């Protein structure tokens, strides 16, 4: 049986003998990545993450500038393979909006469709006040040409009207999707993996939300040995056979990984005498929304509202997500967003679990690209400057 999840999530993955040692490591981590390298050596880049609520759903934002333009808000999405950017007055050299579908398209699990062309650009990650913290030069990104395949003309015209009025192109106040998933190709992939790092840092990043009640967090780019050691639980990510692009010449090209980064996770459901156990890959996805979704898995009707094949879980269904016999998440299904909502869906690409933003409220999540590891440590506050 897995260990139970007590009030501190870290304790469910540690033996009693290791807790004292890990507590010291986590205390070091709470001082922040910059403190971990304060005695010398390269310092990681720290980019602010802003918590927001869009249409009643919680999201994280980062500010990104393109080709010297002022940084604008983009959704931070670790389930999206690359950067998708609208264009207009904020993108120097690409200010004129022209009708066109684009050569490529992508459809997200939400049903949203982007049509896009691939272009090269300089990309800067910064803060709301315009400061820039990290840069990548001459990287491929997706320039969105239309949104929503069902009503492309209406979407494009609305986008143009907002551009003329000096407003963000999307009604949610954003300018696109800053994808930070790892399943890109050798020609189009996340910008985060292509930022040139100072010597002594490993290629990788950490999403630190600051916890459920925070208003800001950090996207930390570049990993020090002390940072990596501060994550007591590390799981292997599943490679997909590609290499991510490396235009800025980092010392170590890195592999691409599956969209569901960890394939060894186990789901347990229980309701009365009924139980269900199955190994299902998990996608660690900041853009996954407020509910935990299980896609394309035959779930017994006893766990689904109304006994249907798919839909919301019956209230009170016990859910746990485990790896290596220990719980990552555990709760009784209810109706509290980003806390205990659980639903089942079909018609997606492949079976997977997506706990959405709850995963990042619970844990700091590290993506170690060079070693192919995903790390977890308890999410917490950081000292705002």
ROTI-524952 format. One line per 10 residues: for each residue y, z, x of C-alpha. Coordinates in steps of 0.2 Angstrom, whole numbers, padded with zeros to 4 digits. Each point is the difference from the previous one (the first is absolute). Last residue first. Example, Ala and Ser with C-alpha at 12.3 -4.5 7.8 and 13.67 -1.06 7.14 Angstrom:
<recs>
-0005:0036:0068 | -0017:0003:-0006 $
</recs>
This chain:
<recs>
0209:-0017:0057 | -0014:0004:-0012 | -0013:0012:0007 | -0017:-0006:-0005 | -0010:0006:-0015 | -0018:-0001:-0002 | -0015:-0012:-0002 | -0016:0007:0006 | -0009:-0010:0013 | -0009:-0016:-0001 $
-0005:-0014:0012 | -0005:-0018:-0001 | -0009:-0007:0015 | -0002:-0017:0008 | 0004:0006:0017 | 0014:-0012:0004 | 0007:0000:-0018 | 0001:0018:-0003 | 0006:0001:-0018 | 0005:0018:-0003 $
0002:0008:-0018 | 0009:0016:-0003 | -0009:0007:-0014 | 0001:0006:-0018 | 0016:-0009:-0006 | -0007:-0015:0010 | -0016:0000:-0009 | 0009:0003:-0017 | 0009:-0017:0003 | -0014:-0011:-0005 $
-0018:0008:-0001 | -0007:-0018:0001 | -0019:-0001:-0001 | -0009:-0016:0003 | -0012:-0013:-0007 | 0006:-0018:0003 | 0013:-0013:-0005 | 0006:0007:-0016 | -0006:-0004:-0018 | -0005:0018:-0004 $
0009:0017:-0002 | -0004:0019:0000 | 0013:0013:-0002 | 0004:0017:0007 | 0017:0010:-0002 | -0001:0017:0009 | 0016:0002:0011 | 0010:-0016:0002 | 0004:0000:-0019 | -0007:0016:-0009 $
-0011:-0006:-0014 | -0017:0008:0004 | -0015:-0003:0010 | -0007:0016:0009 | 0004:0000:0018 | -0006:-0004:0018 | 0007:-0010:0015 | -0006:-0002:0018 | -0016:0010:-0003 | -0012:0003:0014 $
-0018:-0007:0001 | 0005:-0013:0013 | 0013:-0008:-0011 | 0003:0006:-0018 | 0010:-0004:-0015 | -0002:0012:-0014 | 0002:-0002:-0019 | -0005:0013:-0014 | 0002:-0008:-0017 | 0012:0012:-0009 $
0008:-0013:-0011 | -0011:-0015:-0002 | 0005:-0013:0013 | 0012:-0014:-0005 | -0007:-0017:-0003 | -0015:-0010:0003 | -0018:-0002:-0007 | 0005:0010:-0016 | -0007:0017:-0005 | 0016:0004:-0009 $
0008:0006:0016 | -0011:-0004:0015 | -0012:0013:0009 | -0014:-0001:-0013 | 0001:-0019:0000 | -0009:-0001:0017 | 0012:-0008:0013 | -0005:-0018:0006 | 0012:-0002:0015 | 0013:-0014:0000 $
0015:0011:0004 | 0002:0019:0001 | 0018:0004:-0002 | 0009:0017:0004 | 0016:0000:-0009 | 0018:0001:0005 | 0002:-0017:0008 | -0009:-0009:0014 | 0015:-0005:0010 | -0004:0013:0013 $
-0018:-0006:0002 | -0014:0008:0009 | -0014:-0012:-0006 | -0016:0009:-0002 | -0018:-0008:0000 | -0013:0006:-0012 | -0015:0010:0003 | -0007:0006:-0017 | -0004:0016:-0009 | 0001:0002:-0019 $
-0004:0016:-0009 | -0003:0004:-0019 | -0006:0018:-0004 | 0018:0005:-0005 | 0012:-0012:0008 | -0002:-0005:0018 | 0007:-0014:0011 | -0003:-0002:0019 | 0007:-0014:0010 | -0006:-0002:0018 $
0011:-0008:0014 | -0009:-0010:0014 | 0011:-0016:-0002 | 0016:0006:0007 | 0014:-0013:0001 | -0001:-0007:-0017 | 0010:-0016:0005 | -0013:-0002:0014 | 0007:0001:0018 | 0009:-0011:0012 $
-0003:0003:0019 | 0013:0004:0012 | 0008:-0009:0015 | 0002:0013:0014 | 0015:-0001:0012 | 0013:-0004:-0013 | 0006:-0017:0003 | 0014:-0003:-0013 | -0010:-0013:-0009 | -0016:0010:-0003 $
-0008:-0007:-0016 | -0014:0010:-0007 | -0017:-0005:0005 | -0013:-0004:-0013 | -0018:0005:-0003 | 0002:0011:-0015 | -0001:0017:0009 | -0005:0016:-0010 | 0010:0015:0004 | -0009:0015:0008 $
0005:0017:-0007 | 0010:0014:0009 | 0002:0017:-0006 | 0009:0013:0011 | 0016:-0010:0001 | 0011:0009:0013 | -0010:-0008:0014 | 0007:-0017:-0004 | 0018:0007:0001 | -0003:0008:0016 $
-0007:-0016:0008 | 0016:-0009:-0005 | 0000:-0013:-0014 | 0013:-0014:-0004 | 0009:-0002:-0016 | 0004:0016:-0011 | 0004:-0004:-0018 | 0009:0015:-0005 | 0003:0010:-0016 | 0014:0003:-0013 $
0003:0007:-0017 | -0014:0013:0002 | -0009:0009:-0015 | -0017:-0009:0002 | -0001:0002:0019 | 0010:-0005:0015 | -0005:-0018:-0002 | -0006:-0002:0018 | -0008:-0018:0002 | -0006:-0001:0018 $
0000:-0015:0011 | -0011:-0010:0013 | 0001:-0009:0016 | -0002:0013:0014 | 0015:0007:0009 | 0000:0003:0019 | 0011:-0016:0004 | 0013:-0003:-0013 | -0005:-0009:-0016 | 0004:-0017:-0005 $
-0001:-0001:-0019 | -0014:-0012:-0006 | -0011:0012:-0009 | 0014:0006:-0011 | 0004:-0018:-0005 | -0016:-0001:-0010 | -0009:-0017:0001 | 0002:-0019:0000 | -0007:-0011:0014 | -0015:0009:0006 $
-0004:0006:-0018 | 0004:0015:-0010 | -0012:0014:-0005 | 0010:0014:0007 | 0011:0006:-0014 | 0018:0004:0004 | 0008:-0012:-0012 | 0019:0002:-0002 | 0002:-0007:-0018 | 0016:-0007:-0006 $
0019:0002:-0002 | 0000:0016:-0011 | 0011:0006:-0014 | -0014:0001:-0013 | 0008:-0015:-0009 | -0004:-0011:0015 | 0013:-0011:0009 | 0011:0015:0005 | 0018:-0002:-0006 | 0014:-0010:0007 $
0004:-0008:-0017 | -0005:-0017:0007 | -0016:0007:0006 | -0004:0009:-0017 | 0003:-0017:-0009 | -0011:-0009:0013 | -0015:0012:-0003 | 0002:-0001:-0019 | -0002:-0019:0002 | -0015:0001:0011 $
-0009:0012:-0011 | 0004:-0011:-0016 | -0007:-0015:0010 | -0015:0008:0006 | -0006:0007:-0017 | -0019:0001:0002 | -0001:-0001:0019 | 0009:0016:0002 | 0013:-0001:0014 | 0007:-0016:0009 $
0005:-0005:0017 | -0005:0015:0010 | 0002:-0002:0019 | -0016:0007:0008 | 0002:0006:0017 | -0004:-0006:0017 | 0007:0009:0015 | 0014:-0006:0012 | 0006:0017:0005 | -0006:0017:-0005 $
0012:0014:-0001 | 0000:0019:-0002 | 0013:0014:-0004 | 0015:-0009:-0007 | 0014:0009:-0008 | 0007:-0008:-0016 | 0004:0016:-0010 | -0017:-0002:-0010 | -0010:0001:0016 | -0008:-0013:0011 $
-0014:-0012:0003 | 0006:-0017:0008 | -0009:-0017:-0002 | 0004:-0016:0009 | -0007:-0015:-0009 | -0013:-0013:-0001 | -0004:-0008:-0016 | -0015:-0001:-0012 | 0003:-0007:-0017 | -0002:0010:-0016 $
-0006:0002:-0018 | -0002:0018:-0005 | -0011:0005:-0015 | 0000:0017:-0008 | -0016:0004:-0010 | 0000:0018:0005 | -0015:-0003:0012 | 0011:-0012:0010 | 0000:-0019:-0001 | 0005:-0010:0015 $
0007:-0017:0002 | 0003:-0014:0013 | 0009:-0016:0002 | 0016:0006:-0009 | 0004:-0003:-0018 | 0017:-0008:0002 | 0018:0002:-0007 | 0013:0003:0014 | 0010:0016:0003 | 0013:-0002:0014 $
0002:0015:0011 | -0013:-0003:0013 | 0009:-0001:0016 | 0005:0018:-0001 | -0011:0010:-0012 | 0010:0011:-0011 | 0008:-0014:-0010 | -0017:-0006:-0006 | -0018:0001:0004 | -0015:0010:-0007 $
-0011:0007:0013 | -0019:0003:0000 | -0006:0009:0016 | -0018:0000:0003 | -0018:0005:-0006 | 0005:0011:-0015 | -0010:0016:-0003 | 0010:0011:0012 | 0016:-0004:-0010 | 0017:0006:0004 $
0011:-0008:-0014 | 0015:-0007:0008 | 0018:0006:0000 | 0013:-0010:0010 | 0005:0001:0019 | 0016:-0010:0003 | -0004:-0018:0007 | -0003:-0003:0018 | -0014:-0013:-0003 | -0008:0011:-0013 $
0004:0019:-0004 | -0012:0012:-0007 | 0002:0017:-0008 | -0016:0009:-0005 | -0004:0006:-0018 | -0015:0011:-0007 | -0006:-0001:-0018 | -0002:0010:-0015 | -0003:-0008:-0017 | 0012:0003:-0015 $
0008:-0017:0001 | 0004:0002:0018 | 0000:0018:0007 | 0006:0002:0018 | -0005:0009:0016 | 0009:-0006:0015 | -0009:-0003:0016 | 0011:0002:0016 | -0006:-0010:0016 | -0005:0010:0015 $
-0004:-0010:0016 | -0012:0008:0011 | 0006:0009:0016 | -0006:-0006:0018 | -0004:0013:0013 | 0008:0017:0003 | 0000:0018:-0006 | 0006:-0005:-0017 | -0015:-0010:-0004 | -0007:0011:-0014 $
0017:0004:-0005 | 0004:-0018:-0004 | -0016:-0001:-0010 | 0006:0014:-0012 | 0000:0019:0002 | -0013:0001:-0013 | -0012:-0009:0012 | 0001:0015:0012 | -0005:0012:-0015 | -0014:-0012:-0004 $
-0007:0001:0017 | 0001:0019:0000 | -0008:0001:-0017 | -0014:-0012:0007 | -0005:0013:0013 | 0000:0014:-0013 | -0010:-0010:-0013 | -0014:-0006:0012 | -0012:0014:-0002 | 0002:0001:-0019 $
-0006:-0018:-0001 | 0013:-0013:-0005 | 0001:-0014:-0013 | 0004:0011:-0015 | 0012:0011:0009 | 0012:-0014:0003 | 0003:-0001:-0019 | 0008:0017:-0001 | -0003:0007:-0017 | -0019:-0002:0001 $
-0010:-0016:-0001 | -0018:0004:-0001 | -0012:-0005:0014 | -0011:-0014:-0005 | -0018:0003:-0006 $
</recs>
